[in-house]
């Protein structure tokens, strides 16, 4: 997106009917927030903030695993 005067303009490259690569050009009234732009990118182009974030493949540890990993010695008495 670029800001031009009071508008934010989408700069995503698209292919038109003449098979030419052009900018989308969708304009949004600049109101100081990113909601309109974010919605446009997500709905029209499936571009969203979590797109390139690595997946969390970690596995939650059990309490005994945490105790072992931290080298914590449990109380002998309950």
N, CA, C and O atoms as a GROMACS GRO file, in nm:
protein
  312
    1UNK      N    1   0.084  -0.118   0.000
    1UNK     CA    2   0.000   0.000   0.000
    1UNK      C    3   0.088   0.124   0.000
    1UNK      O    4   0.195   0.128   0.061
    2UNK      N    5   0.041   0.224  -0.069
    2UNK     CA    6   0.105   0.355  -0.062
    2UNK      C    7  -0.002   0.456  -0.022
    2UNK      O    8  -0.121   0.435  -0.044
    3UNK      N    9   0.042   0.566   0.037
    3UNK     CA   10  -0.051   0.672   0.071
    3UNK      C   11  -0.034   0.785  -0.028
    3UNK      O   12   0.077   0.834  -0.051
    4UNK      N   13  -0.144   0.827  -0.086
    4UNK     CA   14  -0.144   0.936  -0.183
    4UNK      C   15  -0.259   1.029  -0.150
    4UNK      O   16  -0.375   0.991  -0.158
    5UNK      N   17  -0.225   1.152  -0.111
    5UNK     CA   18  -0.324   1.249  -0.064
    5UNK      C   19  -0.400   1.189   0.052
    5UNK      O   20  -0.338   1.149   0.151
    6UNK      N   21  -0.531   1.180   0.045
    6UNK     CA   22  -0.606   1.124   0.157
    6UNK      C   23  -0.645   0.978   0.136
    6UNK      O   24  -0.734   0.926   0.203
    7UNK      N   25  -0.578   0.911   0.042
    7UNK     CA   26  -0.611   0.772   0.011
    7UNK      C   27  -0.493   0.678   0.032
    7UNK      O   28  -0.377   0.717   0.012
    8UNK      N   29  -0.523   0.555   0.071
    8UNK     CA   30  -0.428   0.445   0.071
    8UNK      C   31  -0.458   0.363  -0.053
    8UNK      O   32  -0.574   0.331  -0.078
    9UNK      N   33  -0.355   0.329  -0.130
    9UNK     CA   34  -0.376   0.260  -0.257
    9UNK      C   35  -0.303   0.127  -0.256
    9UNK      O   36  -0.184   0.122  -0.224
   10UNK      N   37  -0.374   0.020  -0.292
   10UNK     CA   38  -0.317  -0.115  -0.296
   10UNK      C   39  -0.218  -0.127  -0.410
   10UNK      O   40  -0.247  -0.087  -0.523
   11UNK      N   41  -0.101  -0.181  -0.381
   11UNK     CA   42   0.005  -0.197  -0.482
   11UNK      C   43   0.033  -0.343  -0.517
   11UNK      O   44   0.138  -0.374  -0.574
   12UNK      N   45  -0.059  -0.434  -0.482
   12UNK     CA   46  -0.041  -0.576  -0.516
   12UNK      C   47  -0.044  -0.589  -0.668
   12UNK      O   48  -0.132  -0.535  -0.735
   13UNK      N   49   0.054  -0.662  -0.722
   13UNK     CA   50   0.061  -0.681  -0.867
   13UNK      C   51  -0.039  -0.788  -0.911
   13UNK      O   52  -0.045  -0.896  -0.852
   14UNK      N   53  -0.117  -0.756  -1.014
   14UNK     CA   54  -0.216  -0.848  -1.069
   14UNK      C   55  -0.201  -0.851  -1.221
   14UNK      O   56  -0.138  -0.763  -1.280
   15UNK      N   57  -0.257  -0.953  -1.284
   15UNK     CA   58  -0.255  -0.966  -1.430
   15UNK      C   59  -0.391  -0.922  -1.482
   15UNK      O   60  -0.494  -0.976  -1.440
   16UNK      N   61  -0.393  -0.825  -1.575
   16UNK     CA   62  -0.520  -0.779  -1.630
   16UNK      C   63  -0.561  -0.866  -1.750
   16UNK      O   64  -0.494  -0.964  -1.782
   17UNK      N   65  -0.672  -0.831  -1.814
   17UNK     CA   66  -0.725  -0.911  -1.924
   17UNK      C   67  -0.634  -0.911  -2.048
   17UNK      O   68  -0.643  -1.001  -2.132
   18UNK      N   69  -0.546  -0.813  -2.058
   18UNK     CA   70  -0.450  -0.807  -2.169
   18UNK      C   71  -0.320  -0.879  -2.133
   18UNK      O   72  -0.219  -0.867  -2.203
   19UNK      N   73  -0.323  -0.955  -2.022
   19UNK     CA   74  -0.209  -1.033  -1.974
   19UNK      C   75  -0.090  -0.943  -1.935
   19UNK      O   76   0.026  -0.981  -1.950
   20UNK      N   77  -0.122  -0.822  -1.886
   20UNK     CA   78  -0.021  -0.728  -1.842
   20UNK      C   79  -0.020  -0.724  -1.689
   20UNK      O   80  -0.125  -0.735  -1.626
   21UNK      N   81   0.097  -0.709  -1.630
   21UNK     CA   82   0.109  -0.700  -1.486
   21UNK      C   83   0.090  -0.554  -1.444
   21UNK      O   84   0.165  -0.465  -1.484
   22UNK      N   85  -0.012  -0.530  -1.362
   22UNK     CA   86  -0.042  -0.395  -1.315
   22UNK      C   87  -0.068  -0.399  -1.164
   22UNK      O   88  -0.087  -0.506  -1.107
   23UNK      N   89  -0.068  -0.282  -1.102
   23UNK     CA   90  -0.103  -0.272  -0.960
   23UNK      C   91  -0.255  -0.279  -0.945
   23UNK      O   92  -0.328  -0.232  -1.032
   24UNK      N   93  -0.300  -0.337  -0.837
   24UNK     CA   94  -0.444  -0.348  -0.809
   24UNK      C   95  -0.510  -0.210  -0.815
   24UNK      O   96  -0.609  -0.193  -0.886
   25UNK      N   97  -0.456  -0.113  -0.742
   25UNK     CA   98  -0.508   0.023  -0.749
   25UNK      C   99  -0.629   0.051  -0.662
   25UNK      O  100  -0.678   0.165  -0.662
   26UNK      N  101  -0.681  -0.048  -0.589
   26UNK     CA  102  -0.796  -0.025  -0.501
   26UNK      C  103  -0.763   0.086  -0.402
   26UNK      O  104  -0.657   0.083  -0.339
   27UNK      N  105  -0.851   0.184  -0.388
   27UNK     CA  106  -0.826   0.298  -0.300
   27UNK      C  107  -0.915   0.292  -0.176
   27UNK      O  108  -1.031   0.252  -0.182
   28UNK      N  109  -0.856   0.333  -0.064
   28UNK     CA  110  -0.928   0.340   0.062
   28UNK      C  111  -0.903   0.478   0.122
   28UNK      O  112  -0.791   0.527   0.121
   29UNK      N  113  -1.007   0.539   0.175
   29UNK     CA  114  -0.992   0.668   0.241
   29UNK      C  115  -0.901   0.648   0.362
   29UNK      O  116  -0.926   0.561   0.445
   30UNK      N  117  -0.796   0.727   0.371
   30UNK     CA  118  -0.699   0.713   0.480
   30UNK      C  119  -0.761   0.766   0.608
   30UNK      O  120  -0.788   0.885   0.621
   31UNK      N  121  -0.784   0.675   0.704
   31UNK     CA  122  -0.844   0.716   0.830
   31UNK      C  123  -0.751   0.693   0.948
   31UNK      O  124  -0.792   0.706   1.064
   32UNK      N  125  -0.625   0.659   0.920
   32UNK     CA  126  -0.528   0.640   1.027
   32UNK      C  127  -0.519   0.499   1.079
   32UNK      O  128  -0.430   0.469   1.159
   33UNK      N  129  -0.607   0.411   1.035
   33UNK     CA  130  -0.601   0.271   1.080
   33UNK      C  131  -0.563   0.182   0.962
   33UNK      O  132  -0.556   0.227   0.848
   34UNK      N  133  -0.538   0.056   0.992
   34UNK     CA  134  -0.499  -0.039   0.887
   34UNK      C  135  -0.608  -0.141   0.857
   34UNK      O  136  -0.587  -0.231   0.776
   35UNK      N  137  -0.724  -0.128   0.920
   35UNK     CA  138  -0.831  -0.227   0.906
   35UNK      C  139  -0.879  -0.248   0.764
   35UNK      O  140  -0.891  -0.362   0.719
   36UNK      N  141  -0.907  -0.141   0.691
   36UNK     CA  142  -0.956  -0.155   0.554
   36UNK      C  143  -0.853  -0.222   0.464
   36UNK      O  144  -0.887  -0.310   0.384
   37UNK      N  145  -0.728  -0.181   0.478
   37UNK     CA  146  -0.622  -0.240   0.396
   37UNK      C  147  -0.603  -0.388   0.430
   37UNK      O  148  -0.592  -0.472   0.340
   38UNK      N  149  -0.600  -0.419   0.559
   38UNK     CA  150  -0.581  -0.558   0.602
   38UNK      C  151  -0.694  -0.646   0.552
   38UNK      O  152  -0.670  -0.757   0.505
   39UNK      N  153  -0.818  -0.598   0.562
   39UNK     CA  154  -0.932  -0.676   0.513
   39UNK      C  155  -0.924  -0.698   0.362
   39UNK      O  156  -0.952  -0.808   0.314
   40UNK      N  157  -0.886  -0.596   0.288
   40UNK     CA  158  -0.872  -0.608   0.142
   40UNK      C  159  -0.767  -0.713   0.107
   40UNK      O  160  -0.793  -0.801   0.024
   41UNK      N  161  -0.650  -0.706   0.169
   41UNK     CA  162  -0.543  -0.801   0.138
   41UNK      C  163  -0.583  -0.944   0.176
   41UNK      O  164  -0.552  -1.038   0.103
   42UNK      N  165  -0.651  -0.959   0.288
   42UNK     CA  166  -0.692  -1.093   0.333
   42UNK      C  167  -0.802  -1.150   0.244
   42UNK      O  168  -0.794  -1.265   0.202
   43UNK      N  169  -0.904  -1.069   0.214
   43UNK     CA  170  -1.019  -1.120   0.139
   43UNK      C  171  -0.993  -1.134  -0.010
   43UNK      O  172  -1.037  -1.231  -0.071
   44UNK      N  173  -0.922  -1.040  -0.069
   44UNK     CA  174  -0.901  -1.040  -0.213
   44UNK      C  175  -0.782  -1.127  -0.255
   44UNK      O  176  -0.786  -1.194  -0.358
   45UNK      N  177  -0.675  -1.126  -0.173
   45UNK     CA  178  -0.550  -1.192  -0.213
   45UNK      C  179  -0.503  -1.301  -0.116
   45UNK      O  180  -0.398  -1.361  -0.138
   46UNK      N  181  -0.579  -1.326  -0.010
   46UNK     CA  182  -0.543  -1.424   0.092
   46UNK      C  183  -0.404  -1.394   0.151
   46UNK      O  184  -0.327  -1.485   0.180
   47UNK      N  185  -0.376  -1.265   0.168
   47UNK     CA  186  -0.252  -1.221   0.231
   47UNK      C  187  -0.289  -1.180   0.373
   47UNK      O  188  -0.377  -1.096   0.393
   48UNK      N  189  -0.223  -1.239   0.471
   48UNK     CA  190  -0.254  -1.207   0.610
   48UNK      C  191  -0.129  -1.213   0.695
   48UNK      O  192  -0.027  -1.265   0.652
   49UNK      N  193  -0.138  -1.159   0.817
   49UNK     CA  194  -0.021  -1.143   0.901
   49UNK      C  195   0.043  -1.274   0.944
   49UNK      O  196   0.164  -1.276   0.969
   50UNK      N  197  -0.030  -1.382   0.955
   50UNK     CA  198   0.027  -1.508   1.001
   50UNK      C  199   0.082  -1.592   0.887
   50UNK      O  200   0.129  -1.704   0.909
   51UNK      N  201   0.079  -1.538   0.766
   51UNK     CA  202   0.116  -1.613   0.647
   51UNK      C  203   0.258  -1.668   0.651
   51UNK      O  204   0.279  -1.785   0.619
   52UNK      N  205   0.356  -1.586   0.689
   52UNK     CA  206   0.495  -1.627   0.684
   52UNK      C  207   0.554  -1.661   0.820
   52UNK      O  208   0.675  -1.681   0.832
   53UNK      N  209   0.471  -1.666   0.921
   53UNK     CA  210   0.522  -1.701   1.053
   53UNK      C  211   0.544  -1.852   1.061
   53UNK      O  212   0.460  -1.929   1.014
   54UNK      N  213   0.656  -1.894   1.120
   54UNK     CA  214   0.680  -2.038   1.130
   54UNK      C  215   0.577  -2.103   1.222
   54UNK      O  216   0.532  -2.043   1.319
   55UNK      N  217   0.542  -2.224   1.189
   55UNK     CA  218   0.448  -2.298   1.272
   55UNK      C  219   0.517  -2.341   1.400
   55UNK      O  220   0.636  -2.373   1.400
   56UNK      N  221   0.441  -2.341   1.508
   56UNK     CA  222   0.493  -2.384   1.637
   56UNK      C  223   0.473  -2.534   1.647
   56UNK      O  224   0.363  -2.581   1.675
   57UNK      N  225   0.580  -2.608   1.625
   57UNK     CA  226   0.573  -2.754   1.630
   57UNK      C  227   0.612  -2.809   1.766
   57UNK      O  228   0.635  -2.929   1.780
   58UNK      N  229   0.621  -2.721   1.865
   58UNK     CA  230   0.660  -2.768   1.997
   58UNK      C  231   0.548  -2.850   2.059
   58UNK      O  232   0.431  -2.836   2.024
   59UNK      N  233   0.587  -2.934   2.150
   59UNK     CA  234   0.491  -3.020   2.220
   59UNK      C  235   0.493  -2.979   2.367
   59UNK      O  236   0.600  -2.961   2.425
   60UNK      N  237   0.377  -2.966   2.425
   60UNK     CA  238   0.370  -2.927   2.564
   60UNK      C  239   0.423  -3.041   2.650
   60UNK      O  240   0.385  -3.157   2.634
   61UNK      N  241   0.512  -3.006   2.741
   61UNK     CA  242   0.572  -3.106   2.829
   61UNK      C  243   0.477  -3.142   2.942
   61UNK      O  244   0.392  -3.062   2.982
   62UNK      N  245   0.492  -3.265   2.993
   62UNK     CA  246   0.417  -3.308   3.110
   62UNK      C  247   0.488  -3.256   3.234
   62UNK      O  248   0.604  -3.214   3.226
   63UNK      N  249   0.420  -3.258   3.347
   63UNK     CA  250   0.482  -3.210   3.472
   63UNK      C  251   0.609  -3.288   3.504
   63UNK      O  252   0.710  -3.226   3.538
   64UNK      N  253   0.610  -3.423   3.495
   64UNK     CA  254   0.736  -3.494   3.523
   64UNK      C  255   0.849  -3.454   3.427
   64UNK      O  256   0.965  -3.449   3.468
   65UNK      N  257   0.816  -3.425   3.301
   65UNK     CA  258   0.919  -3.383   3.206
   65UNK      C  259   0.976  -3.246   3.244
   65UNK      O  260   1.096  -3.222   3.233
   66UNK      N  261   0.889  -3.156   3.288
   66UNK     CA  262   0.933  -3.023   3.330
   66UNK      C  263   1.023  -3.035   3.452
   66UNK      O  264   1.128  -2.970   3.460
   67UNK      N  265   0.982  -3.118   3.547
   67UNK     CA  266   1.062  -3.138   3.669
   67UNK      C  267   1.198  -3.196   3.632
   67UNK      O  268   1.300  -3.150   3.684
   68UNK      N  269   1.202  -3.293   3.545
   68UNK     CA  270   1.328  -3.355   3.503
   68UNK      C  271   1.415  -3.253   3.428
   68UNK      O  272   1.535  -3.243   3.452
   69UNK      N  273   1.355  -3.180   3.339
   69UNK     CA  274   1.430  -3.082   3.260
   69UNK      C  275   1.487  -2.971   3.347
   69UNK      O  276   1.599  -2.924   3.323
   70UNK      N  277   1.413  -2.928   3.447
   70UNK     CA  278   1.458  -2.820   3.534
   70UNK      C  279   1.544  -2.872   3.648
   70UNK      O  280   1.596  -2.793   3.727
   71UNK      N  281   1.560  -3.001   3.657
   71UNK     CA  282   1.638  -3.064   3.764
   71UNK      C  283   1.584  -3.026   3.902
   71UNK      O  284   1.660  -3.005   3.996
   72UNK      N  285   1.453  -3.017   3.912
   72UNK     CA  286   1.387  -2.987   4.038
   72UNK      C  287   1.363  -3.118   4.111
   72UNK      O  288   1.316  -3.216   4.053
   73UNK      N  289   1.397  -3.117   4.239
   73UNK     CA  290   1.374  -3.237   4.318
   73UNK      C  291   1.243  -3.218   4.394
   73UNK      O  292   1.231  -3.125   4.474
   74UNK      N  293   1.143  -3.305   4.369
   74UNK     CA  294   1.017  -3.290   4.439
   74UNK      C  295   1.032  -3.320   4.588
   74UNK      O  296   1.124  -3.391   4.629
   75UNK      N  297   0.940  -3.265   4.669
   75UNK     CA  298   0.939  -3.293   4.811
   75UNK      C  299   0.917  -3.442   4.834
   75UNK      O  300   0.844  -3.507   4.759
   76UNK      N  301   0.980  -3.494   4.938
   76UNK     CA  302   0.963  -3.636   4.968
   76UNK      C  303   0.829  -3.660   5.038
   76UNK      O  304   0.770  -3.767   5.026
   77UNK      N  305   0.782  -3.558   5.111
   77UNK     CA  306   0.656  -3.571   5.180
   77UNK      C  307   0.546  -3.506   5.097
   77UNK      O  308   0.568  -3.401   5.036
   78UNK      N  309   0.428  -3.567   5.094
   78UNK     CA  310   0.319  -3.508   5.017
   78UNK      C  311   0.272  -3.375   5.077
   78UNK      O  312   0.180  -3.312   5.024
   0.00000   0.00000   0.00000
